[in-house]
Structures are given as structure tokens and as C-alpha cells.
Amino acid sequence: MSKKVEEKKTDEKVSRRRFLKTAAATAGVTAATVGVPSFLRHASAQPIKLKMQTAWDAGTVGFVEFQKFCKLVGEMSEGKLTVEGFPAGAIVGTFEMFDAVKSGVFDAYHSFDVYWVGKQPACTFLSSYPFGMDRPDQWETWFRELGGLEVAREAYGQHNMYYLGPIQHDDNLIHSKIPIRSFEDFKGKKIRYPGGIIADIYRAAGVSTVLLPGGEVYPALEKGVIDASDFVGAAVNYNLGYGEIAKYIIMGPPSTPCLHQPVDLMSVEINMNSWKKIPKHLQQLLESAVTMHSWMQYTAIQKADLKAFDDFQKKQGVTVIRLKDSDIEKFKKFAPPLWVTWAKKNPLAMKAFKSQWEFMKSVKVGYYTEADLVDEKGKKITL
């Protein structure tokens, strides 16, 4: 055998060995990759950063809890998903957040669904409304087990956003510069409300309602532009200094401490394009973080409320006025026709209300019977 032939055969053996070695290595990597859970395959990916603005003003207990939520996401994801949180007005005005996230100006917002009823009527029934479900556990049941999440996600999906989940907060108070001791005392007063069905029930009682974001309530009260204002619960309102300029807090009786929004729900919405860029396991983690934050915020605010009511009265000389059950009955007669009026604005709104109405009529809850769905003159209302 010639030297050239021997060299050729040797080269062929070496090349063949290299090929087999490379193929085996490649197959090993592929097999290993297939067998590795997705969260490990993404472990080396660049961290995903989200910008999120809240409706809470800086310096409030609500904003503190929002900051804890942002930190929680980073800790749960081990830094693979982070949330940069901004207070109310830091990027855009509070009432501009919906359109800003929809169009992708920033990624997500943390706010009150009731603010968006003019843009999506179904939002009317994604938070409490006059004389509807009035306990946090009822809303959790509706969202988690009775179709609420599906309605919310379809409603926001129509606006290029994904609804992450409901966030529990508090019941709402009315802060007033003048005493309001009865249903009749509301007539002719100029009061800030968040709009929608909530403002409608007070307009029906003769109130001149005004729509203002939270950051504009204090100066409006201070300058006398409004007589009173609905805003959130005692702890946040104390942080905002409302007791310095409005010396009366108006509440319902113990049976109905807040007649218009007893469970003031918030939620987080994220731009759909931003949402789709997040791996599935981190999407699930973010949804879980929202649920955890919901009850962390709720319980923290309930505790802070106890001290805030004491401070309102002892430090700022605020008087708490409770309406009577008879006053509540006078307001209540306006509720059923308003429910149906708002439900008829949108198929999803009707879908949400119908399921809530069935829940409220159930033996489990027992708030109403079919005979209660009547207008102010007692005439039957049809859905």
C-alpha cells in the first residue's frame, strides 16, 4: 500500500471520529435541553423589566404596599422579572393610564377599575357598585369561580390589555366640610365621585357630582370648589391630610358602612404585547404575585384604618357621622334601575351583572329575590 493511500485512510478515520463525536455531543445537548424544565432553559435569559404606574399617591400606605408588590415580583422570580413602580402622575395623569398602557407608552398600571367605565362599560361590574355584593369574599368567589376573571380578561382584551387579577383594598368614605346627617342633606351638595353608576345614584338623590382624580381632591376641598368628596379608606385618606380641611366623615350605619362602594377593587392591567413577551412560567408567577399582593394590601390597610380613625378624631378633631338605616332604604330604591341601565350598555356588562344577580339571589347570599328587580315605581325590570 502506498504512503498516500495510508494517509488518506488515516484522515478518513480521524474525520469520521470527529463527526461521530460532534454528533453525539449535539444529540446530548438536544436531549438535555428537551428534558430540562422551561424555567431552567430561560435561566440565562436577560431579565425582563416592566414599568408600572399606580393610582396611589406617594407617601400613602397604598403606595408603600405597591412598592412591596414590585419588590415581591423580583424576589419571586429571582430577578428574572422586575417591576419598576411609579406613583400616581409620575409618567402620565391617573386618568390617562388606560390609554397609555393600551398604546404601549409604558407596560402596566395598578389602578381602580371604576375609573374606566367610560372606556369599557363592563368595568362597572368589576368592582362594587351601590347595593351589590358588599364583601371581599363574595367578589373573590365571583372572580375565581363564577366567571369574573373570564369577563374581565375579555373586556380588557378588547383594548389590547391583559387583566392580571383583582386587588382588594377597602371600603370608601365621604369626607365633608359640612355635616351631612340624612338622605335629604345630600340634596344640592357638590361632591366628588369617581363617575359611572356610583355618581348616578347620588345624582338621583339630588347631588351635583364632580369627577376628579385623587391628586386633585385635596385642593378642591381646600378651596371650596366641592363640599365633600368620596375617596378611599381611612388610612390612605389620613395620609393625604383630608382631616385637616374636611372635619366630617360620612358613613352608613354598621350594617352598610359604605353604601356606594363597599369593596373598592383595584387590578393590574398590562399591555398585551408586553404580556406576550413574558415566558409562561413568569406569567404564572406574576399572576400569583398579584393575588398575594391583594391580600397583603387589604390586611395592611385594614390594620392602618384602625389607627387612622382614632387619629382623625383625636388629632384632627374630625366627627364621624353615621346615616340611619332609613336613609339607606331611600338611596336603595334607585339601585335596581341603575344596575340594569349600566348592564345594557355592553354585552359583557350584562353578562357580568346577570351572573352577579344570580349569586346575590342565591340561598347562599340571599340579598334579593326576583321580585326586587323593579324600578322606583315598583314596575318589573327585565334583563
C-alpha positions as CSV (number, residue, x, y, z in Angstrom):
1,M,0.0,0.0,0.0
2,S,1.3,3.4,-0.9
3,K,2.1,6.1,1.6
4,K,-0.6,8.4,0.0
5,V,-3.3,5.7,0.4
6,E,-2.4,5.1,4.0
7,E,-2.6,8.8,4.8
8,K,-5.9,9.1,3.1
9,K,-7.4,6.2,5.1
10,T,-6.0,7.7,8.3
11,D,-7.6,11.1,7.5
12,E,-10.9,9.4,6.8
13,K,-10.8,7.6,10.2
14,V,-10.0,10.9,12.0
15,S,-12.8,12.8,10.2
16,R,-15.2,10.0,11.0
17,R,-14.3,10.0,14.7
18,R,-14.7,13.8,14.8
19,F,-18.1,13.6,13.1
20,L,-19.4,11.0,15.5
21,K,-18.0,12.9,18.5
22,T,-19.7,16.1,17.3
23,A,-23.0,14.4,16.5
24,A,-23.0,12.7,19.9
25,A,-22.3,16.0,21.7
26,T,-25.0,17.7,19.7
27,A,-27.5,15.0,20.4
28,G,-26.6,15.1,24.1
29,V,-27.2,18.8,24.3
30,T,-30.5,18.5,22.4
31,A,-31.7,15.6,24.7
32,A,-30.6,17.5,27.8
33,T,-32.5,20.6,26.6
34,V,-35.6,18.7,25.9
35,G,-35.6,17.2,29.3
36,V,-34.9,20.4,31.2
37,P,-37.9,22.4,32.5
38,S,-38.7,25.6,30.8
39,F,-37.8,27.7,33.8
40,L,-34.2,26.4,33.7
41,R,-34.0,26.9,29.9
42,H,-34.8,30.6,30.5
43,A,-32.4,30.9,33.4
44,S,-29.7,32.5,31.3
45,A,-32.1,34.9,29.5
46,Q,-31.9,38.6,30.1
47,P,-34.1,39.9,32.9
48,I,-37.5,41.3,31.8
49,K,-38.2,44.7,33.1
50,L,-41.7,46.2,33.3
51,K,-42.7,49.8,34.0
52,M,-45.8,50.1,36.1
53,Q,-47.6,53.2,37.4
54,T,-50.1,53.1,40.3
55,A,-53.1,55.3,41.2
56,W,-51.7,55.6,44.7
57,D,-50.0,58.9,45.7
58,A,-46.5,58.7,47.1
59,G,-46.5,58.8,50.9
60,T,-49.7,56.8,51.3
61,V,-49.9,53.3,52.8
62,G,-51.3,52.2,49.5
63,F,-48.1,53.3,47.7
64,V,-46.0,51.5,50.3
65,E,-47.9,48.3,49.6
66,F,-47.5,48.8,45.9
67,Q,-43.7,49.1,46.4
68,K,-43.7,45.9,48.3
69,F,-45.5,44.2,45.4
70,C,-42.9,45.4,42.9
71,K,-40.2,44.0,45.2
72,L,-42.1,40.8,45.6
73,V,-42.1,40.1,41.9
74,G,-38.4,40.5,41.7
75,E,-37.8,38.2,44.7
76,M,-40.2,35.5,43.5
77,S,-38.6,35.5,40.0
78,E,-35.0,35.7,41.4
79,G,-34.5,38.8,39.4
80,K,-35.7,37.3,36.0
81,L,-38.8,39.6,36.1
82,T,-38.6,43.0,37.7
83,V,-41.2,45.8,38.1
84,E,-40.2,49.4,38.3
85,G,-43.0,51.1,40.1
86,F,-44.1,54.7,39.8
87,P,-46.5,56.8,42.0
88,A,-49.6,58.5,40.6
89,G,-48.9,61.1,38.0
90,A,-45.2,60.2,37.6
91,I,-45.4,59.1,33.9
92,V,-49.0,60.3,32.9
93,G,-52.0,61.6,34.7
94,T,-54.1,58.9,36.6
95,F,-57.0,59.1,34.2
96,E,-54.6,58.8,31.2
97,M,-53.1,55.5,32.3
98,F,-55.6,53.3,30.4
99,D,-54.8,54.8,27.0
100,A,-51.1,55.0,27.8
101,V,-50.8,51.2,28.6
102,K,-53.2,50.3,25.7
103,S,-50.9,52.1,23.3
104,G,-47.7,50.8,24.9
105,V,-46.3,54.1,26.3
106,F,-45.4,52.0,29.4
107,D,-46.1,48.4,30.3
108,A,-48.8,48.3,33.0
109,Y,-50.8,50.1,35.6
110,H,-52.2,49.4,39.1
111,S,-55.5,51.2,39.5
112,F,-59.2,51.2,40.1
113,D,-61.5,49.5,37.5
114,V,-64.2,52.1,38.3
115,Y,-62.1,54.7,36.6
116,W,-62.6,53.1,33.2
117,V,-66.4,52.7,32.8
118,G,-66.5,55.3,30.1
119,K,-64.0,53.3,28.1
120,Q,-65.2,49.9,28.9
121,P,-68.7,49.7,30.4
122,A,-68.1,46.2,31.7
123,C,-65.7,47.8,34.3
124,T,-68.9,48.9,36.1
125,F,-69.3,45.4,37.4
126,L,-65.6,44.6,38.0
127,S,-65.7,46.5,41.3
128,S,-68.5,47.0,43.9
129,Y,-71.4,49.3,43.0
130,P,-74.4,50.6,45.0
131,F,-76.1,47.8,47.0
132,G,-74.5,45.0,45.1
133,M,-72.1,42.4,46.5
134,D,-70.6,44.0,49.6
135,R,-68.0,41.6,51.0
136,P,-64.5,40.9,49.7
137,D,-65.0,37.1,49.8
138,Q,-68.1,37.4,47.6
139,W,-66.0,39.3,44.9
140,E,-63.2,36.7,45.2
141,T,-65.8,33.9,44.7
142,W,-67.3,35.7,41.7
143,F,-63.9,36.3,40.0
144,R,-62.3,32.9,40.8
145,E,-65.2,30.6,40.4
146,L,-68.2,32.3,38.8
147,G,-66.7,33.6,35.6
148,G,-65.5,37.0,36.6
149,L,-61.9,36.6,35.5
150,E,-63.0,35.5,32.1
151,V,-65.3,38.6,31.7
152,A,-62.5,40.9,32.9
153,R,-59.9,39.4,30.5
154,E,-62.2,39.6,27.6
155,A,-63.2,43.2,28.5
156,Y,-59.6,44.5,28.7
157,G,-58.5,42.2,25.8
158,Q,-60.7,44.4,23.6
159,H,-58.3,47.2,24.4
160,N,-55.0,45.4,23.9
161,M,-54.5,44.7,27.6
162,Y,-54.4,41.6,29.8
163,Y,-56.2,41.7,33.2
164,L,-53.9,40.0,35.8
165,G,-56.3,39.9,38.7
166,P,-58.4,41.7,41.3
167,I,-56.8,43.5,44.2
168,Q,-58.6,44.0,47.4
169,H,-58.3,47.4,49.1
170,D,-61.0,48.9,51.4
171,D,-64.4,50.4,51.6
172,N,-64.8,54.1,50.7
173,L,-65.5,57.1,52.9
174,I,-67.0,60.5,52.2
175,H,-65.1,63.5,53.7
176,S,-67.1,66.6,54.0
177,K,-66.6,70.2,55.0
178,I,-70.2,70.4,56.2
179,P,-72.3,67.9,58.3
180,I,-74.5,65.6,56.2
181,R,-76.8,63.7,58.6
182,S,-79.5,62.3,56.4
183,F,-80.6,61.4,52.8
184,E,-82.2,64.8,52.5
185,D,-78.9,66.6,53.4
186,F,-77.2,65.3,50.3
187,K,-79.5,67.3,48.0
188,G,-77.8,70.3,46.4
189,K,-74.3,69.4,47.7
190,K,-71.3,69.4,45.3
191,I,-69.5,66.1,45.9
192,R,-66.6,64.4,44.1
193,Y,-67.3,60.8,43.0
194,P,-65.4,58.5,40.5
195,G,-68.2,58.6,37.9
196,G,-70.4,55.9,36.4
197,I,-73.1,54.1,38.3
198,I,-71.7,55.5,41.6
199,A,-72.2,59.1,40.6
200,D,-75.6,58.2,39.1
201,I,-77.1,57.1,42.4
202,Y,-76.1,60.4,44.1
203,R,-77.3,62.4,41.2
204,A,-80.7,60.6,41.6
205,A,-80.7,61.9,45.2
206,G,-80.1,65.5,44.0
207,V,-76.3,65.7,44.4
208,S,-74.2,67.8,42.0
209,T,-71.4,65.3,41.2
210,V,-67.8,66.1,40.1
211,L,-65.2,63.8,38.6
212,L,-61.7,64.3,39.9
213,P,-58.6,62.1,40.1
214,G,-57.3,61.5,43.7
215,G,-54.5,64.1,43.4
216,E,-57.0,66.9,42.8
217,V,-59.3,66.2,45.7
218,Y,-57.4,68.0,48.5
219,P,-57.0,71.3,46.7
220,A,-60.7,71.1,45.6
221,L,-61.8,70.6,49.2
222,E,-59.4,73.2,50.5
223,K,-60.6,75.9,48.0
224,G,-64.2,75.1,48.5
225,V,-64.7,74.0,44.9
226,I,-66.5,71.0,46.3
227,D,-68.4,70.5,49.6
228,A,-67.3,66.9,50.0
229,S,-65.5,64.0,48.4
230,D,-65.8,60.3,48.2
231,F,-62.3,58.8,48.3
232,V,-60.8,55.5,49.5
233,G,-60.5,54.3,53.1
234,A,-59.4,55.9,56.4
235,A,-55.7,55.1,56.3
236,V,-54.9,56.5,52.8
237,N,-57.2,59.5,53.4
238,Y,-55.4,60.3,56.6
239,N,-52.1,60.1,54.8
240,L,-53.5,62.6,52.3
241,G,-54.5,65.1,55.0
242,Y,-58.2,65.2,54.3
243,G,-58.9,65.6,58.1
244,E,-57.1,68.9,58.0
245,I,-59.6,70.5,55.7
246,A,-62.8,68.4,55.9
247,K,-64.0,67.9,59.5
248,Y,-66.7,65.4,58.9
249,I,-66.6,61.7,57.7
250,I,-69.9,60.5,56.4
251,M,-70.6,56.7,56.7
252,G,-73.6,54.5,56.6
253,P,-74.9,52.5,59.6
254,P,-72.9,49.5,60.8
255,S,-75.0,47.3,58.5
256,T,-74.0,49.3,55.5
257,P,-70.8,51.3,56.3
258,C,-70.4,52.3,52.7
259,L,-73.5,52.4,50.6
260,H,-71.9,53.1,47.2
261,Q,-68.6,51.2,47.0
262,P,-68.1,48.8,50.0
263,V,-65.5,46.7,48.2
264,D,-63.3,49.2,46.2
265,L,-61.4,46.8,44.0
266,M,-58.2,47.6,42.1
267,S,-56.5,45.5,39.4
268,V,-53.3,45.3,37.3
269,E,-53.5,45.6,33.5
270,I,-50.6,45.0,31.3
271,N,-50.1,45.9,27.6
272,M,-50.8,42.7,25.6
273,N,-47.6,42.9,23.6
274,S,-45.6,43.3,26.9
275,W,-47.5,40.3,28.3
276,K,-46.7,38.1,25.3
277,K,-43.0,38.7,25.7
278,I,-43.0,37.2,29.2
279,P,-42.3,33.4,29.3
280,K,-45.2,31.3,30.5
281,H,-43.7,30.4,33.9
282,L,-43.1,34.1,34.6
283,Q,-46.6,35.0,33.5
284,Q,-47.9,32.5,36.1
285,L,-45.6,33.9,38.7
286,L,-46.8,37.5,38.0
287,E,-50.4,36.4,38.4
288,S,-49.6,34.7,41.7
289,A,-47.8,37.8,42.9
290,V,-50.9,39.9,42.2
291,T,-53.0,37.6,44.2
292,M,-50.6,37.6,47.1
293,H,-50.3,41.4,46.9
294,S,-54.1,41.7,47.0
295,W,-54.5,40.2,50.5
296,M,-51.2,41.8,51.8
297,Q,-52.6,45.2,50.8
298,Y,-56.0,44.6,52.1
299,T,-55.0,43.4,55.6
300,A,-52.3,46.1,55.9
301,I,-54.8,48.8,55.1
302,Q,-57.5,47.3,57.4
303,K,-54.9,47.5,60.3
304,A,-53.9,51.0,59.4
305,D,-57.6,52.1,59.3
306,L,-58.0,51.3,63.0
307,K,-55.3,53.8,63.9
308,A,-56.4,56.3,61.2
309,F,-59.9,56.6,62.6
310,D,-58.5,57.2,66.0
311,D,-56.1,59.9,64.7
312,F,-58.8,61.6,62.6
313,Q,-60.9,62.1,65.8
314,K,-58.3,62.7,68.4
315,K,-55.6,64.6,66.5
316,Q,-57.6,66.4,63.8
317,G,-61.0,66.9,65.5
318,V,-62.9,65.1,62.8
319,T,-66.5,64.0,63.6
320,V,-67.8,60.7,62.2
321,I,-71.4,60.8,61.2
322,R,-73.4,57.6,60.5
323,L,-76.5,57.7,58.4
324,K,-79.6,55.7,59.6
325,D,-81.0,52.5,58.1
326,S,-83.9,54.6,56.9
327,D,-81.6,56.8,54.9
328,I,-80.1,53.7,53.2
329,E,-83.5,52.5,52.2
330,K,-84.2,55.8,50.4
331,F,-81.0,55.5,48.4
332,K,-81.6,51.8,47.7
333,K,-84.7,52.4,45.6
334,F,-82.5,54.0,42.9
335,A,-80.2,51.0,42.6
336,P,-82.0,48.3,40.5
337,P,-82.9,50.6,37.6
338,L,-79.3,51.9,37.6
339,W,-77.9,48.4,37.6
340,V,-79.9,47.4,34.5
341,T,-79.2,50.7,32.7
342,W,-75.5,50.2,33.0
343,A,-75.7,46.5,32.3
344,K,-77.4,47.2,29.0
345,K,-74.6,49.5,27.8
346,N,-72.5,46.5,26.8
347,P,-72.9,42.7,26.3
348,L,-70.1,41.9,28.7
349,A,-71.5,44.3,31.3
350,M,-74.8,42.4,31.0
351,K,-73.0,39.1,31.2
352,A,-71.2,40.2,34.4
353,F,-74.3,41.6,36.1
354,K,-76.5,38.6,35.3
355,S,-74.1,36.2,37.0
356,Q,-73.8,38.6,40.0
357,W,-77.5,38.9,40.2
358,E,-77.9,35.1,40.3
359,F,-75.3,35.0,43.0
360,M,-77.0,37.7,45.1
361,K,-80.3,35.9,44.8
362,S,-78.9,32.5,45.8
363,V,-79.7,30.8,49.0
364,K,-76.1,31.2,49.9
365,V,-76.2,35.0,49.8
366,G,-79.9,35.8,49.9
367,Y,-79.7,39.6,49.4
368,Y,-82.6,39.7,46.9
369,T,-85.4,37.8,45.2
370,E,-86.6,38.2,41.6
371,A,-89.4,40.4,42.9
372,D,-86.8,43.1,44.0
373,L,-85.7,43.9,40.4
374,V,-88.2,46.8,40.0
375,D,-87.9,50.5,39.2
376,E,-88.7,53.4,41.5
377,K,-92.4,53.0,40.9
378,G,-92.4,49.3,41.5
379,K,-92.6,48.2,37.9
380,K,-90.8,45.0,37.0
381,I,-87.5,45.4,35.1
382,T,-86.5,42.9,32.5
383,L,-82.9,41.9,31.7
